[in-house]
Amino acid sequence: MRSARKAPGELDEERLVRLVAKGDRAAFEELYRRTSPWLAVRLRRRCADEQIVAEVMQETYLAVWRAAGAFAGTAAGGTAVGWLWTIAARRLVDAFRRRAHHAEPPPAAAPRAVAPPAEEEALAATVGGDVGDALRRLAPELRQVLQAMVLDGMSVRETAVLLKLPEGTVKTRARRARIAMRKALA
């Protein structure tokens, strides 16, 4: 008399996941055997780094082993393969985030020493002493507004057009610049 239970090789992926949820190691091994080749191919299409692909594969199947009981299956309109891919895709995104978080900026992105703009050199020659020092210590966006309005004698509207800013922003920056200058000169 044959057993009513099918061998793991005869079951579909959804039934394998249900058995994995019950701790069935043979079902897990069969699920891995069936799904790992295509999962690795899909991950490699999105990531060329074999180390990351291997880590994501490991994390994915560990999550499947631990969370197989959470699989809703066709009752929720999903498939076991789709559920597995969702886990893998999320793990891949997590791996990319970790890599980006720990990555050093490329040498080309490192700030380079540059000569000061011609306007700043002209400003240094025009305004000297404590006022010049205070003006040079202002944030560039505040200094631009103050220079245009005070030194160049432009109106708020003219400054807004020149700097391509809303008039309200120009007024706010002018106020912040004046406050900073008062503090610096006090």
Salt bridges, closest charged atoms under 4 A:
GLU13 OE2 - ARG34 NH1 3.62
GLU14 OE2 - ARG18 NH2 3.35
ASP24 OD2 - ARG5 NH2 2.48
GLU30 OE2 - ARG33 NH2 2.49
GLU30 OE2 - ARG34 NE 2.89
ASP49 OD2 - ARG99 NH2 2.30
GLU50 OE2 - ARG44 NE 2.80
GLU59 OE2 - ARG98 NH2 3.38
ASP94 OD1 - ARG97 NH1 3.89
GLU120 OE2 - ARG143 NH2 2.94
ASP133 OD1 - ARG136 NH2 3.06
GLU167 OE2 - ARG157 NE 3.26
